[in-house]
Structures are given as C-alpha cells and as structure tokens.
C-alpha cells in the first residue's frame, strides 16, 4: 500500500511520502489552530510545514515541483502561513494591538523585497547563460568570463529568500503568546534586514566587470577558436536529456579519429549529461548561431540520431553527411526512411545493408558503408573457461518496457526459472545477475520478480562453498578503497558545481588526469573481481562494473531481445535468449536476426542444459560455427579493426567532399572568367 502511494504521489521514498503528507495536513492544522485560537498548536503546525517543505525541496521531490501547477507554489504556501498568523492575532483579540499592524506591514514589506530579488537572480542567470557553451575549447585566452556569484546566493534562491520570514513568524508567534510586541518587532526587523542584505549582495553581479561578455563577443571568440583549430570531422547530436547515451557511445571513437574531431550539441541538457572526453565540444542551442558559425573546414559530419534539428547542418553543402546511428538492431528505427537525406549510411556489417534493402525506404545500396562497431573493442574474444575456475554465466535481462508485451523481458515469466536452474546446476556454475537499470520502474510485478531473483542469488551465494583466499580478497578490498578515494579526488566529488559560464571558461580537460582516471577505472574493475571468491554468485547493480566488464568475466550469457545480445555476440561466447512471448523457435529466429545462433529458451528454462554443455565442452558446441558467421554478418570482419575501417570511411568521404568543393570553385572561377572576358 505504501509503495502504491509513493508511486501515485510521485515521490522517491517513504520519508518523502511522509513529509508530503505532513505538509498537506499542516496547513489545515494551521488554520484550525488560528481559529481555536491556540498559540502552541499554531507554532507546532508551522514548524511541521517549514520542515516538511524544506525537506521536499532538498530532495527535489516531483510532487513539490508540481504544486505550482495547482496554484499552491512556494510563494503561495509562505503567504498562506503568514495570513493565517495574522488571523491568529485577530482571534486572540490583538487586532487593535501594534503588533497586528506591525506584522501586516512587515510581511507586505518583505514581499516587496521579492520583486528586486527575483529580478536580480533572473538577470544574473540569463546573463551567465552562454549563447554557446563549450568543453575543451580555449575561450579564456580570447574573452574574459568572470567568476559566478557564490553558489549559496543563487542555489535555490527563492526558497532561501522566503525562508527569511522565519525570524518574523517566530517573533510574532512569541509576541502572541506573551502578549508583548517586542519579540515580534525584533523578528520583523531581522527578516527585513536579512532580505535587504540578500538583495544588496546580488547587485554587484549585474554591473561592471562581473558581467559576462555579450553573445556577439562569445560567438566571435568561438569562431576565432574554430579558425585556429580547423576541425575536419564533426559528430552532430540533438535530443532529450535521456538520449545523452547516444552521443556518449561515440566519444571514444571520436577520440581515436585520424582527423581533427569536433562534437556539436544542440541542447544544454545533453551537454550536462555527456561523459568526460578529450574531444572539443560546442553546444549551440540557437539555430541561427549554428548557421552563422564558421565550420568551413569540416568535411564530414556524423549523425547519431534522426531528429528535426539535423536540418541545420544538412543544409551545408561543403561537407558530407553520414548517418551512423546509436546501435545495431532489428528495430524499425534502424531503417528510418529519413536516412536517405544523408550522403552515406554506415552500418556495422552486412545485416544493416540487408535491412535497408528489405525495407526499401529509398536508401541506395551504393550509399551504404560497412564500418563495424568501434564501441565493441573492449569486449574480449572467448578463449574457453580458464583452468581451475568454474564457468560463469551472466543473466542480463532487459526491463519491462512501457507496455505489458510478454516479449519485453524474461523477468516476469522465466527469470526465477533461469536463475534457479543455474544456481542448482551440476557441475556448478557461478551466476552473475545484472538487471537493466530501469527494472521495476514501471511494473510492480517486474520489481517483485527482480527482488525474488536477487534473494535467490544472494541465498545461493551465502550457501556456496569453495576455495577462499581471504588475504588476497582483503588486499583487493583495500585496493578498491584506495582507488575509489583517488577517483573521487580526481573527479571533484563534493566540489562546488560550476555554472555554464564557468564551465565553458574552465572546461578544458586535463589530459593527464583524464588518462589517470581511465587507468584507475581499469584497476578498479580488476580489483573488484578479485575482492570476492571466483565461485561466488553475485548481484551486480549500478554503473560499475560496466556491462562489457561483466561480458569479459563471463563464459556465457542469458538475456532478452535487446542491444545487449548484439553486443555480446562480439565475444563469440555461447548465449541464450528467452522467447518469453512463446512465438516458437522458428518464428522467433525469423523475427530477430541476433538470436539465430542462440540457444532459445522457453519460459521454463528447460533448454539451459544445451547452453551449459557448450560452455563446459566447447568442442561439442553445435552453435559455434553459427555464432562466428552471425558475428561477421552483424558486426563485420575482425580485421581490419573496426576503428581502422571507420577512419578509412571518414578519409574516403572527406576526399569526396574536397573533390566536390574544388569542382565548385573551378566552375565558379570559369563562370567569372567568362563574364569578365
């Protein structure tokens, strides 16, 4: 029942739900206390509403943010509390007392301070919002960008300003209880003094040297940097904040380009969620600003998604445009008819080419180039189960999705059967359970299934017996602590968050630090797997260890229809996929290319024996040849390496762009010669 209430109220925990309930009940309690009248009851109810309101704001509760939509926003709640305090004074027969008029005048004056405060905060924030935000671009040497105001001045500023009324409210309540005006006037004076002080503290940041340069100067500085850097290959991306992963998956590839790379984003929300990179990044929200930007040296632009804002770059004829997508699958998005607007479409392997041919959406076969998938380079090829270690099987189901299609996930109908079969296998295998991060966010049934599977794995881990090297594990755990501390230090965890202007000014990555972080994360991953016995079952949630790291320590995988399966195929290891919708093996394979070399599981998971047999005796694996063929079909050949294929494709297309541009220049020159001759 509590979980249902949490979901309906859109709060994150039982504590948030309790705070929301207390705040909602607190205001009727305030009115009742004012009408009775009861000073102690009013004071208690006021304290509850203050604390609950502050807690919900601190947690960033969705509910508290939605109250403004029903005329119960932050300012209204504070105003109602103050009006009810005035009502309390009237009910206490203090309407003719000086404190009554003092309270009314004080609260009106306090609200009079809200206007300049709000105006100053808005002005400062707007001026510090750059027309172009950047990372790894040296603008500091070209324009002066001043420091932001201290974070306490702007962070949750409206809430802080309104809470200054606490002194006045407390003083007036004390006056009401003691029948003396002194405390009330002292409180009102403190509130007004602090309010004025807050407003005055903001004034210096809207004048003189503390104002950032205007849009014209910033754009000129960016163009100056572009003229010096002369980018050649751009990755262009537009999308919602939740789609940031689509650009993140290409960052390492962009870092390995032979040509000078540049990343162009259109939304600030994506920039905020982009992973660290050494590649220069320019975020240009305004279409006019982008179209006026000097990108004359760019010869190839890569597009990771089909979105409307792509037209702002597609209009430029001096560069060639390529759709690279953000994954390889049989989904309709992989054969979007919009793709025919690009000069070329790059796919991982032959499968992508065939999808377009079958879909017949206007993409010509000669415009398709197979480049492999550079992102899969970290996935290691299977060499068999190391001697002396029991096999490891990864269960990585996808989440329940947005509808109740039984084919979305194996968790609901097959998950417990899969895990129970694996943990009771004889000879034994180790089970790694890594659920999708969204598991249980929409479906209570999926969440319950996940919890039952987690309990199964943890119970089996507690009961498992095997060799344990406690000294080695303790050393690995100590190493984890050391590495995590250093990563936190380098990542600036707990450091003050910079605003957009400061992040643009100071956003040039320290390459040495970046490389150290990459090395530390690799060391962390190695220490993590050594920190517990090699036979111990494990539930793995969160961002670390990453999915590909789980691939590399596993000898087989059980999953559902998702990109996880396509990626795992790169390892060459045996895998199984659950036909949760019970389509039947033949139809299931017909509809899903990635399962053609898989062991197909029913919801009973009875077929898992075939997967385990292939892991234990690779020589007797009936699907080994099929997996090798499917890997090549989906992802292209192993040699040359995918990044080499990718760089070759970039170079070839850049040459086409240059040839086109030289031809245009020659034709223009010939035309001018005819006109002048």
C-alpha positions in Angstrom: 0.0 0.0 0.0 2.8 2.4 0.9 4.6 1.6 -2.4 1.4 2.3 -4.3 1.1 5.7 -2.5 4.7 6.5 -3.3 4.1 5.8 -7.0 0.8 7.8 -7.1 2.3 10.8 -5.3 5.5 10.6 -7.5 7.8 10.7 -4.5 11.1 8.8 -4.2 10.7 7.2 -0.8 8.5 6.6 2.3 10.2 9.5 4.0 9.3 11.8 1.1 5.7 10.5 1.2 5.6 11.2 5.0 6.9 14.7 4.5 4.4 15.4 1.8 1.5 14.1 4.0 2.7 16.3 6.9 3.0 19.4 4.7 -0.5 18.8 3.3 -2.0 18.2 6.7 0.0 21.0 8.3 -1.8 23.9 6.6 -5.3 22.8 7.6 -3.9 22.3 11.1 -2.5 25.9 11.0 -6.0 27.2 10.1 -7.6 25.2 12.9 -5.0 26.4 15.4 -5.6 30.0 14.3 -9.4 29.7 14.6 -9.4 28.0 18.0 -7.1 30.0 18.7 -4.0 28.1 20.1 -0.6 29.6 20.0 1.3 26.3 20.9 -0.7 24.4 18.3 0.0 27.0 15.7 3.7 27.1 16.5 3.9 23.3 16.2 1.9 23.2 12.9 4.1 26.0 11.5 7.3 24.1 12.4 6.0 21.0 10.7 5.1 22.9 7.4 8.5 24.6 7.4 10.5 21.4 7.9 8.4 19.3 5.5 8.6 21.9 2.8 12.4 22.3 3.2 12.9 18.5 3.2 10.9 18.0 0.0 12.8 20.9 -1.7 16.1 19.4 -0.6 15.1 16.1 -2.1 14.0 17.7 -5.3 10.6 16.0 -5.0 8.5 15.8 -8.1 5.4 16.5 -6.0 6.7 19.7 -4.6 7.5 21.0 -8.1 4.0 20.2 -9.4 2.2 22.1 -6.6 2.8 25.4 -8.5 0.6 24.0 -11.3 -2.4 23.8 -9.0 -1.9 27.4 -7.5 0.0 26.0 -4.5 3.5 27.1 -5.3 6.3 28.0 -3.0 5.4 31.7 -2.6 1.7 30.9 -2.0 2.5 28.5 0.7 4.6 31.0 2.6 1.9 33.7 2.1 -0.9 31.5 3.4 1.2 30.7 6.5 1.7 34.5 7.1 -2.0 35.2 6.5 -3.0 32.5 9.0 -0.6 34.1 11.5 -2.4 37.4 11.1 -5.7 35.5 11.6 -4.3 34.1 14.8 -3.6 37.6 16.1 -7.1 38.7 15.2 -8.6 35.7 17.0 -6.5 36.5 20.0 -8.2 39.9 20.2 -4.9 41.6 19.1 -6.4 43.3 16.1 -6.1 46.7 17.8 -2.6 45.9 19.1 0.5 47.5 17.5 2.0 44.0 16.7 -1.1 43.3 14.5 -0.3 46.3 12.2 3.4 45.6 12.5 3.0 42.1 11.3 0.9 43.1 8.3 3.3 46.0 7.4 6.3 43.7 7.9 5.0 40.9 5.7 4.0 43.4 2.9 7.5 45.0 3.0 9.1 41.6 3.0 7.1 40.6 -0.1 8.1 43.9 -1.6 11.7 42.7 -1.5 10.8 39.6 -3.5 10.5 41.6 -6.7 14.0 43.0 -6.9 15.4 39.8 -5.5 13.7 37.7 -8.2 14.6 40.2 -10.9 18.3 40.2 -9.9 18.5 36.4 -9.8 16.8 36.1 -13.2 19.1 38.7 -14.7 22.3 37.2 -13.4 21.3 33.7 -14.6 20.3 34.9 -18.0 23.5 36.9 -18.5 25.6 33.9 -17.4 23.8 31.6 -19.9 26.2 31.5 -22.8 24.9 31.6 -26.4 27.5 28.8 -27.0 28.6 26.5 -24.2 31.8 24.6 -24.7 34.2 21.9 -23.3 37.8 21.5 -24.3 37.7 24.8 -26.1 40.1 27.6 -25.0 38.0 30.7 -24.8 39.7 32.0 -21.7 42.5 33.4 -23.8 40.1 35.2 -26.1 37.4 36.7 -23.8 37.1 37.4 -20.1 34.5 35.4 -18.3 34.1 36.4 -14.7 33.6 34.1 -11.8 30.0 33.2 -10.9 28.4 34.6 -7.8 29.0 32.4 -4.7 26.7 29.3 -5.1 24.7 30.0 -1.9 23.4 33.2 -3.4 21.8 31.6 -6.4 21.2 27.9 -5.5 17.5 27.5 -4.5 17.4 31.3 -4.1 13.6 31.7 -4.0 13.4 29.2 -1.2 16.2 30.8 0.8 14.7 34.3 0.4 11.2 33.1 1.5 12.6 31.3 4.5 14.0 34.6 5.8 10.4 35.1 7.1 11.2 32.6 9.8 12.5 35.3 12.1 9.4 37.4 11.7 7.0 34.5 12.0 8.8 33.2 15.2 8.9 36.7 16.7 5.2 37.3 16.0 4.2 33.9 17.5 6.2 34.7 20.6 4.5 38.1 20.9 1.1 36.4 20.5 1.9 34.0 23.3 3.5 36.6 25.6 1.1 39.5 24.8 4.2 41.6 24.2 5.1 43.3 20.9 8.8 43.5 21.4 9.7 40.0 20.1 7.5 40.4 17.1 9.2 43.7 16.0 12.6 42.3 16.6 11.8 39.3 14.4 10.3 41.5 11.7 13.3 43.7 11.8 15.7 40.8 11.4 13.7 39.4 8.4 13.7 42.8 6.6 17.4 43.4 7.4 18.4 40.0 6.0 16.1 40.4 3.0 17.7 43.8 2.1 21.2 42.3 2.7 20.4 39.4 0.3 19.2 41.8 -2.4 22.3 44.1 -2.0 24.6 41.0 -2.1 23.3 40.3 -5.7 23.7 43.9 -7.0 27.4 43.7 -7.8 26.9 40.8 -10.2 24.7 42.8 -12.6 27.2 45.6 -13.2 30.8 46.3 -14.3 33.5 43.6 -14.6 31.3 40.9 -13.1 29.0 40.8 -16.2 30.0 38.1 -18.8 30.6 39.2 -22.4 27.6 39.5 -24.7 26.6 37.0 -27.3 28.4 38.8 -30.1 31.7 38.6 -28.3 31.3 35.0 -27.3 30.4 33.9 -30.9 33.3 35.8 -32.3 35.6 34.1 -29.8 34.3 30.7 -30.8 34.8 31.5 -34.5 38.3 32.5 -33.7 39.0 29.2 -32.0 37.4 27.3 -34.9 39.6 29.2 -37.3 42.7 28.1 -35.3 41.7 24.5 -34.6 40.3 23.8 -38.1 38.0 20.8 -37.3 37.7 18.2 -40.0 35.2 15.7 -38.7 32.1 16.6 -36.6 29.7 14.5 -34.6 26.4 16.3 -34.5 23.7 15.5 -32.0 20.4 16.8 -30.9 18.0 15.1 -28.4 16.5 15.0 -25.0 18.5 14.7 -21.8 17.6 11.0 -21.6 19.2 10.4 -25.0 22.7 11.5 -23.9 23.8 7.9 -24.0 23.5 8.0 -27.8 26.3 10.6 -28.1 28.3 9.1 -25.2 28.7 5.8 -27.0 30.6 7.6 -29.8 33.0 9.6 -27.6 35.9 7.1 -27.6 35.6 6.6 -31.3 35.8 10.4 -31.9 38.9 10.4 -29.7 40.5 7.8 -32.0 39.9 9.6 -35.3 42.9 10.4 -37.5 41.3 13.7 -38.4 40.6 16.6 -36.1 37.3 15.9 -34.3 34.6 18.2 -33.0 31.3 17.4 -31.2 28.4 19.7 -31.9 25.4 19.5 -29.5 22.1 21.4 -29.6 20.8 21.0 -26.1 22.3 22.1 -22.8 20.7 19.2 -21.0 22.7 16.8 -23.2 25.9 18.7 -22.5 25.3 18.4 -18.8 25.0 14.6 -19.1 27.8 14.0 -21.5 30.6 11.8 -20.3 34.1 13.2 -20.0 36.1 13.4 -23.2 39.2 15.0 -24.7 37.3 16.0 -27.9 36.3 19.7 -28.2 32.6 20.1 -27.6 30.4 23.1 -28.7 26.8 23.3 -27.6 24.8 25.7 -29.8 21.2 25.9 -28.8 20.3 28.6 -31.3 19.8 27.5 -34.9 20.8 31.0 -36.2 24.0 30.9 -34.2 24.9 27.5 -35.6 24.2 28.5 -39.2 26.4 31.6 -38.8 29.3 29.6 -37.2 32.5 29.1 -39.3 32.6 25.4 -40.0 34.2 25.8 -43.4 37.0 23.3 -42.6 34.6 20.4 -41.6 34.5 17.8 -44.4 32.5 15.0 -42.7 29.6 15.3 -40.3 28.3 12.2 -38.4 24.8 12.0 -37.1 23.8 9.6 -34.3 20.1 10.2 -34.4 17.4 11.2 -36.9 15.9 14.4 -35.5 14.4 17.6 -36.9 17.3 19.8 -35.9 19.7 17.9 -38.2 18.5 20.1 -41.0 20.5 23.0 -39.6 23.7 21.1 -40.5 22.4 19.1 -43.5 21.9 22.4 -45.3 25.7 22.9 -45.6 26.9 21.6 -49.0 30.7 21.8 -48.3 30.6 18.8 -46.0 29.4 15.2 -46.5 26.8 13.9 -44.1 26.7 10.4 -42.6 24.1 8.6 -40.5 25.9 6.3 -38.0 23.0 5.7 -35.6 23.3 4.6 -32.0 23.2 0.8 -32.0 22.6 -2.2 -34.2 19.3 -3.9 -34.0 16.2 -5.1 -36.0 14.1 -2.2 -34.7 12.3 0.0 -37.3 14.5 2.9 -36.2 17.4 1.2 -37.9 15.7 1.6 -41.3 14.1 5.0 -40.9 13.2 6.5 -44.4 14.7 9.8 -43.2 18.1 8.2 -43.6 18.0 8.8 -47.4 18.8 12.5 -46.8 22.4 11.6 -45.9 25.3 11.2 -48.4 26.1 7.8 -46.8 24.7 5.5 -44.2 27.2 3.5 -42.2 26.3 0.1 -40.7 28.2 -2.4 -38.6 28.0 -5.3 -41.0 26.1 -6.9 -43.9 23.0 -7.2 -41.7 22.5 -3.4 -41.7 22.8 -3.3 -45.5 20.3 -6.1 -45.9 17.8 -4.4 -43.6 17.7 -1.3 -45.8 17.3 -3.5 -48.9 14.4 -5.4 -47.4 12.8 -2.2 -46.0 13.0 -0.5 -49.4 12.9 3.0 -47.9 15.0 4.8 -50.6 18.5 4.3 -49.2 20.6 3.2 -52.1 23.0 0.2 -51.7 25.9 2.2 -53.0 25.4 4.7 -50.3 25.9 2.2 -47.5 29.3 1.6 -46.0 30.1 -1.2 -43.5 32.4 0.1 -40.8 32.0 -2.4 -37.9 31.2 -1.2 -34.4 34.2 0.6 -32.8 32.5 0.7 -29.4 32.8 -3.1 -29.0 36.6 -3.1 -29.0 36.7 -3.6 -25.1 34.8 -6.9 -25.5 37.3 -9.8 -25.3 37.0 -12.8 -27.5 36.3 -16.1 -25.7 39.2 -18.5 -25.2 37.3 -21.0 -23.1 36.9 -21.4 -19.4 40.2 -20.8 -17.6 41.6 -23.9 -16.0 40.7 -24.2 -12.3 37.7 -21.9 -12.4 34.1 -22.9 -12.6 32.2 -21.4 -15.6 30.4 -18.0 -15.1 27.0 -17.4 -16.6 25.7 -13.8 -16.9 22.0 -13.3 -16.6 21.3 -9.8 -18.1 17.6 -9.4 -18.7 16.2 -6.2 -20.2 13.5 -4.2 -18.3 9.7 -4.5 -18.6 9.3 -1.7 -21.2 6.4 0.8 -21.5 3.7 -1.7 -22.2 2.8 -5.2 -21.0 4.0 -7.1 -24.0 5.1 -10.5 -22.7 8.1 -10.5 -25.0 9.7 -7.4 -23.4 11.5 -9.2 -20.6 12.1 -12.7 -19.3 12.0 -11.5 -15.7 8.3 -12.0 -15.2 7.7 -15.5 -16.6 11.1 -17.0 -16.9 13.6 -15.2 -14.6 13.2 -17.3 -11.5 13.3 -20.5 -13.5 16.5 -19.4 -15.3 18.3 -18.4 -12.1 17.1 -21.4 -10.1 18.3 -23.8 -12.9 21.7 -22.1 -13.0 22.4 -22.0 -9.2 21.5 -25.7 -8.9 23.4 -26.8 -11.9 25.7 -29.9 -11.6 28.6 -29.4 -12.2 28.2 -26.0 -10.7 28.4 -22.6 -12.4 28.7 -19.1 -11.0 25.8 -16.8 -11.7 26.1 -13.0 -12.2 22.8 -11.2 -12.2 22.9 -7.8 -13.8 19.4 -6.3 -14.3 18.6 -3.4 -16.5 18.8 0.0 -14.6 15.1 0.6 -15.3 13.9 -2.7 -14.0 10.8 -2.2 -11.8 10.4 1.5 -12.5 7.0 0.9 -14.3 5.8 -2.5 -13.3 5.3 -3.6 -9.7 5.3 -7.2 -10.9 8.7 -6.8 -12.5 10.1 -5.1 -9.4 8.8 -8.0 -7.3 10.3 -10.6 -9.7 13.6 -8.7 -9.5 13.5 -8.8 -5.7 12.8 -12.6 -5.7 15.7 -13.2 -8.1 18.0 -11.1 -6.1 17.0 -13.1 -3.0 17.7 -16.4 -4.8 21.1 -15.3 -5.9 22.1 -13.9 -2.5 20.9 -17.0 -0.7 22.8 -19.2 -3.1 25.9 -17.1 -2.6 25.7 -17.5 1.2 25.4 -21.2 0.9 28.0 -21.8 -1.8 31.3 -23.5 -0.7 34.6 -23.2 -2.4 38.2 -22.2 -2.0 38.7 -18.8 -0.4 41.9 -16.7 -0.3 40.9 -14.3 2.4 44.3 -12.5 2.3 44.0 -11.8 -1.4 40.4 -10.6 -1.0 41.3 -8.3 1.8 44.1 -6.8 -0.3 41.7 -6.4 -3.2 39.2 -4.6 -1.0 41.8 -2.3 0.4 42.9 -1.6 -3.2 39.3 -0.7 -4.1 39.1 1.8 -1.2 42.3 3.4 -2.3 41.3 3.6 -6.0 37.8 4.9 -5.2 39.3 7.7 -3.0 41.7 8.7 -5.8 38.9 8.7 -8.4 36.7 10.8 -6.1 39.6 13.2 -5.7 40.2 13.5 -9.4 36.5 13.7 -10.3 36.0 16.5 -7.8 33.2 14.7 -6.0 31.7 17.1 -3.4 33.2 20.1 -5.2 31.0 23.1 -5.9 29.1 22.8 -9.2 30.1 25.4 -11.7 27.6 27.4 -13.7 27.5 27.3 -17.5 29.8 30.3 -18.0 32.5 29.0 -15.6 32.2 25.5 -17.1 32.8 27.0 -20.5 35.7 29.0 -19.3 37.4 26.3 -17.3 36.2 23.2 -19.2 39.5 22.2 -20.9 40.2 18.7 -19.8 43.4 17.8 -18.1 44.6 15.1 -20.4 47.0 13.6 -17.8 44.2 13.5 -15.3 41.8 12.0 -17.8 44.2 9.2 -18.7 44.8 8.5 -15.0 41.1 8.2 -14.4 40.8 5.7 -17.3 43.7 3.7 -15.8 42.2 3.8 -12.3 38.8 2.6 -13.6 40.5 -0.3 -15.2 42.4 -1.1 -12.0 39.1 -0.8 -10.1 37.5 -3.3 -12.3 40.3 -5.8 -11.9 40.3 -5.3 -8.1 36.5 -5.7 -7.9 36.6 -9.2 -9.4 39.4 -10.2 -7.1 37.6 -8.9 -4.0 35.3 -12.0 -3.7 35.7 -15.7 -4.5 35.6 -16.8 -8.1 32.8 -19.2 -7.3 30.5 -16.6 -5.6 27.2 -15.8 -7.2 26.7 -12.0 -7.4 24.0 -9.4 -8.0 25.5 -6.5 -9.9 23.6 -3.2 -9.9 24.6 0.3 -10.7 27.0 1.7 -13.2 30.1 -0.2 -12.1 31.2 -2.7 -13.1 30.1 -1.9 -16.6 28.2 -4.4 -18.7 31.2 -5.1 -21.0 33.3 -5.9 -18.0 30.7 -8.4 -17.0 30.8 -9.8 -20.5 34.6 -10.3 -20.2 34.5 -12.3 -16.9 31.6 -14.5 -18.1 31.7 -17.6 -20.3 28.0 -17.4 -21.4 25.0 -15.1 -21.2 21.3 -15.4 -20.9 19.3 -12.3 -22.0 16.3 -11.0 -23.9 15.8 -9.3 -27.2 17.9 -6.1 -26.9 21.1 -4.5 -28.0 22.8 -6.4 -25.1 22.6 -9.6 -27.2 24.0 -7.9 -30.4 26.9 -6.6 -28.3 27.6 -9.9 -26.6 27.9 -11.6 -30.0 31.2 -9.8 -30.4 32.7 -12.0 -27.7 31.9 -15.2 -29.7 30.7 -16.8 -26.4 27.6 -19.1 -26.2 24.4 -17.3 -25.3 20.8 -18.0 -24.8 17.7 -15.8 -25.4 14.3 -16.3 -23.9 11.3 -16.5 -26.1 9.0 -15.1 -23.4 6.2 -14.4 -25.8 6.3 -18.1 -26.9 6.5 -17.4 -30.6 8.2 -20.7 -31.2 11.9 -21.1 -32.1 11.5 -20.8 -35.9 9.4 -17.7 -35.8 11.5 -16.2 -33.0 14.6 -16.6 -35.1 12.9 -15.3 -38.2 11.9 -12.1 -36.5 15.2 -11.5 -34.7 18.5 -11.8 -36.5 20.5 -11.6 -33.3 19.1 -14.9 -32.0 19.9 -17.1 -35.0 23.0 -18.5 -33.2 21.4 -18.6 -29.7 20.0 -21.3 -27.5 16.3 -20.5 -27.5 14.8 -20.8 -24.1 11.1 -21.3 -23.2 9.7 -19.8 -20.0 10.5 -23.0 -18.2 14.2 -22.6 -19.0 14.4 -26.3 -19.6 16.8 -25.7 -22.6 19.6 -24.3 -20.4 21.3 -27.6 -20.4 22.3 -27.0 -24.0 24.0 -23.7 -23.1 25.9 -25.2 -20.1 27.0 -28.1 -22.2 28.5 -25.8 -24.8 30.4 -23.8 -22.1 31.8 -26.9 -20.5 32.9 -28.6 -23.7 33.5 -26.0 -26.5 34.5 -28.9 -28.9 30.9 -30.2 -28.7 29.3 -26.8 -29.1 26.8 -27.2 -32.0 26.3 -23.4 -32.5 30.0 -22.3 -32.5 30.2 -22.0 -36.3 26.8 -20.3 -36.4 27.9 -17.7 -33.9 31.1 -16.9 -35.9 29.1 -16.5 -39.1 26.4 -14.4 -37.3 29.1 -12.2 -35.7 30.6 -11.4 -39.1 27.2 -10.8 -40.6 26.1 -8.4 -37.8 29.3 -6.7 -36.9 31.6 -7.1 -39.9 35.0 -8.8 -40.1 37.5 -8.8 -37.2 40.3 -7.5 -39.5 40.9 -4.7 -40.2 39.8 -3.5 -36.8 36.6 -1.5 -36.7 38.3 1.8 -35.8 40.6 1.3 -38.9 37.5 0.7 -41.1 35.9 3.8 -39.5 38.9 6.0 -40.1 39.2 4.8 -43.7 35.5 5.6 -44.3 36.0 9.1 -42.9 39.0 9.7 -45.1 37.3 8.5 -48.2 34.3 10.6 -47.7 36.4 13.7 -46.8 38.2 13.2 -50.1 34.8 13.2 -51.9 33.8 16.4 -50.1 37.1 18.1 -51.0 36.8 17.0 -54.6 33.2 18.4 -54.8 34.4 21.7 -53.3 37.3 22.1 -55.7 35.0 21.4 -58.6 32.6 24.1 -57.4 35.5 26.6 -57.1 36.7 25.7 -60.6 33.2 26.1 -62.1 32.8 29.4 -60.2 36.1 30.7 -61.4 35.3 29.7 -65.0 31.9 31.4 -64.9 33.5 34.6 -63.5 36.2 34.5 -66.3 33.5 34.2 -69.0 31.6 37.2 -67.5 34.7 39.4 -67.3 36.1 38.2 -70.6 
